[in-house]
Amino acid sequence: MTGIVGAFATDSRILAWDVWNEPTNINDSIFPGAEAPGKAELVLAPMPRVFGWARAAGASQPLTSALWIPEDDWSSERRMKPIERIQISHSDIVSFHNYQNPSEFRRHLRSLMRYRRPIILSESLARSFGSTIEGILPIAKRYKVGAINWGLVAGKTQTYFPWDSWQSPYVDRPLKIWHHDLLRADGSPYRLKEANLIRDLARQN
């Protein structure tokens, strides 16, 4: 942590440091039994120290730790998990991940706006789950929220396949809907209407 942050502490190419990705995420569906028992309690103690290490390394960029949402309620501190309260209280900017439909995205976004800090949706786009470019980006634009989608070009990572391809590989039937990714291997857009919408929103002041 200190070595990496210290090396790039004044680098203008670094937008922000996400010091701990999805600390409340349990990956049992993909890696059953791989997570340490009592992960939440294990993460709780070192979480504030991680922010301290990054600041001690002289980071000039803002720090954050992206909130991960399965079914969490962020409408009040009382309803948030202890780890989430630490993430928010120690972050310079608020970041979160959301792969839900537009109404759920808007609901969680509005819950975080009460902190009156810059907000970045640092993971989104899961077409199979209703998280789409045309559904999410206009809302983010309206509320002046940064938005980063998961995946760019369909390639070796194969992130255009749905998450359940870990259990049920899509090798016996054509893939009807790409899960992530925006461009085909030749650089052409997967969906032209998505590319046009991104251009239109980028042109707006």
C-alpha positions as CSV (number, residue, x, y, z in Angstrom):
1,M,0.0,0.0,0.0
2,T,2.5,2.6,1.1
3,G,5.0,1.7,-1.7
4,I,2.4,2.0,-4.5
5,V,0.7,5.1,-3.1
6,G,4.0,6.7,-2.3
7,A,5.3,6.1,-5.8
8,F,2.3,7.8,-7.5
9,A,1.3,10.2,-4.7
10,T,1.5,13.3,-6.9
11,D,0.8,11.7,-10.2
12,S,-1.9,13.7,-12.0
13,R,-3.0,10.6,-13.9
14,I,-4.4,9.1,-10.7
15,L,-8.0,10.1,-10.2
16,A,-8.4,8.6,-6.7
17,W,-7.3,5.6,-4.6
18,D,-9.8,2.9,-3.9
19,V,-8.0,1.6,-0.8
20,W,-10.2,-1.5,-0.2
21,N,-12.5,-2.9,-2.9
22,E,-15.9,-4.3,-1.7
23,P,-14.9,-5.2,1.8
24,T,-18.4,-6.5,2.6
25,N,-18.6,-8.8,-0.4
26,I,-18.7,-12.5,0.3
27,N,-17.8,-14.6,-2.8
28,D,-19.2,-17.9,-1.7
29,S,-21.2,-18.4,-4.9
30,I,-18.1,-18.3,-7.0
31,F,-15.4,-19.5,-4.5
32,P,-17.3,-21.6,-1.9
33,G,-15.4,-21.9,1.3
34,A,-12.6,-19.5,0.2
35,E,-13.6,-16.6,2.4
36,A,-12.3,-16.5,6.0
37,P,-15.0,-17.2,8.6
38,G,-16.2,-14.0,10.2
39,K,-14.8,-11.9,7.4
40,A,-16.8,-8.8,8.4
41,E,-15.1,-8.7,11.9
42,L,-11.7,-9.3,10.4
43,V,-12.1,-6.4,8.0
44,L,-13.5,-4.0,10.6
45,A,-10.3,-3.5,12.6
46,P,-7.8,-2.8,9.8
47,M,-10.2,-0.7,7.6
48,P,-9.4,2.7,9.3
49,R,-5.6,1.8,9.3
50,V,-5.7,1.3,5.5
51,F,-6.8,4.9,5.0
52,G,-4.1,6.0,7.4
53,W,-1.4,4.2,5.5
54,A,-2.4,5.8,2.2
55,R,-2.5,9.3,3.8
56,A,0.9,8.6,5.5
57,A,2.3,7.8,2.1
58,G,1.5,11.4,1.0
59,A,-1.4,10.8,-1.3
60,S,-2.5,14.0,-2.9
61,Q,-5.4,12.3,-4.6
62,P,-8.7,11.6,-2.8
63,L,-9.2,8.3,-1.0
64,T,-12.3,6.1,-1.1
65,S,-13.5,2.6,-0.5
66,A,-16.3,1.5,-2.8
67,L,-19.5,0.4,-1.1
68,W,-20.8,-2.9,-2.4
69,I,-24.5,-3.5,-2.6
70,P,-26.2,-6.8,-2.5
71,E,-29.4,-5.8,-0.6
72,D,-28.0,-3.1,1.7
73,D,-29.9,-0.1,3.0
74,W,-27.9,3.1,3.1
75,S,-30.8,5.4,4.0
76,S,-29.4,6.1,7.5
77,E,-26.2,5.4,9.5
78,R,-28.2,3.2,11.8
79,R,-29.2,0.9,8.9
80,M,-25.7,0.7,7.5
81,K,-23.2,-2.0,8.3
82,P,-20.3,-1.0,10.7
83,I,-17.8,-1.4,7.8
84,E,-19.9,0.8,5.6
85,R,-20.0,3.5,8.2
86,I,-16.2,3.4,8.4
87,Q,-15.9,3.5,4.6
88,I,-18.0,6.6,4.4
89,S,-16.5,8.4,7.4
90,H,-12.9,7.9,6.1
91,S,-13.5,8.5,2.4
92,D,-12.8,11.9,0.8
93,I,-15.2,11.0,-2.1
94,V,-18.0,8.5,-2.0
95,S,-17.8,5.6,-4.4
96,F,-20.1,2.6,-4.8
97,H,-20.9,-0.3,-7.0
98,N,-24.3,-1.0,-8.4
99,Y,-25.5,-3.6,-11.0
100,Q,-29.2,-3.1,-10.4
101,N,-32.0,-1.6,-12.4
102,P,-32.4,2.2,-12.8
103,S,-34.9,2.6,-9.9
104,E,-32.7,0.7,-7.4
105,F,-29.7,2.6,-8.7
106,R,-31.4,6.0,-8.1
107,R,-32.6,4.9,-4.7
108,H,-29.1,4.0,-3.5
109,L,-27.6,7.1,-5.1
110,R,-30.0,9.4,-3.4
111,S,-29.2,7.8,0.0
112,L,-25.5,8.7,-0.5
113,M,-26.2,12.3,-1.7
114,R,-26.8,13.4,1.9
115,Y,-23.1,13.3,2.6
116,R,-22.6,16.2,0.1
117,R,-19.4,14.8,-1.3
118,P,-18.4,14.0,-4.9
119,I,-19.8,10.6,-5.8
120,I,-18.5,8.0,-8.3
121,L,-20.3,4.9,-9.4
122,S,-17.1,3.0,-9.9
123,E,-18.7,-0.3,-11.1
124,S,-21.9,-0.7,-13.2
125,L,-23.3,-2.4,-16.3
126,A,-24.8,-5.8,-16.1
127,R,-27.3,-5.9,-18.9
128,S,-28.6,-9.3,-17.8
129,F,-29.7,-7.7,-14.5
130,G,-31.2,-4.6,-15.9
131,S,-28.2,-2.3,-15.4
132,T,-27.8,-0.8,-18.8
133,I,-26.0,2.1,-20.4
134,E,-29.3,3.8,-21.4
135,G,-30.9,3.1,-18.0
136,I,-28.0,4.2,-15.7
137,L,-26.0,6.9,-17.5
138,P,-28.8,9.5,-17.9
139,I,-29.5,9.3,-14.2
140,A,-25.8,9.7,-13.3
141,K,-25.6,12.6,-15.6
142,R,-28.6,14.3,-14.1
143,Y,-27.2,14.0,-10.5
144,K,-23.6,14.9,-11.7
145,V,-22.3,11.5,-10.6
146,G,-19.2,9.9,-12.2
147,A,-19.9,6.6,-13.8
148,I,-17.5,3.8,-14.7
149,N,-18.8,0.6,-16.3
150,W,-17.2,-2.8,-16.0
151,G,-15.5,-4.0,-19.1
152,L,-14.6,-2.2,-22.4
153,V,-13.6,-4.6,-25.2
154,A,-14.8,-8.2,-25.4
155,G,-11.6,-10.2,-25.2
156,K,-9.8,-12.9,-23.2
157,T,-11.4,-12.0,-19.9
158,Q,-14.8,-13.0,-21.4
159,T,-16.7,-10.6,-19.2
160,Y,-19.4,-10.3,-21.8
161,F,-20.6,-13.6,-20.3
162,P,-23.0,-13.5,-17.3
163,W,-21.7,-14.2,-13.8
164,D,-23.4,-17.6,-13.7
165,S,-21.0,-18.8,-16.5
166,W,-18.8,-19.8,-13.6
167,Q,-21.3,-22.6,-12.9
168,S,-22.9,-23.0,-16.3
169,P,-20.5,-22.1,-19.2
170,Y,-22.3,-20.7,-22.2
171,V,-20.7,-23.1,-24.7
172,D,-23.8,-24.9,-26.0
173,R,-25.9,-22.0,-27.1
174,P,-25.5,-18.5,-28.5
175,L,-25.2,-15.6,-26.1
176,K,-28.3,-13.4,-26.5
177,I,-27.2,-10.5,-24.3
178,W,-23.7,-9.4,-23.4
179,H,-23.4,-9.0,-19.6
180,H,-20.5,-6.4,-19.6
181,D,-18.3,-4.8,-22.3
182,L,-19.0,-2.1,-24.8
183,L,-16.9,-2.9,-27.9
184,R,-16.4,-5.9,-30.1
185,A,-12.8,-7.2,-30.7
186,D,-12.7,-5.1,-33.9
187,G,-13.5,-1.9,-32.1
188,S,-17.1,-1.6,-33.3
189,P,-19.8,-1.0,-30.6
190,Y,-21.8,-3.9,-29.3
191,R,-24.8,-1.7,-29.5
192,L,-24.7,1.4,-31.6
193,K,-27.4,3.1,-29.6
194,E,-25.2,2.8,-26.5
195,A,-22.2,4.4,-28.3
196,N,-24.4,7.2,-29.5
197,L,-25.9,7.9,-26.1
198,I,-22.4,8.0,-24.5
199,R,-21.4,10.6,-27.2
200,D,-24.5,12.6,-26.6
201,L,-24.1,12.7,-22.8
202,A,-20.4,13.6,-23.1
203,R,-21.2,16.6,-25.4
204,Q,-23.7,18.0,-22.9
205,N,-22.5,20.7,-20.5
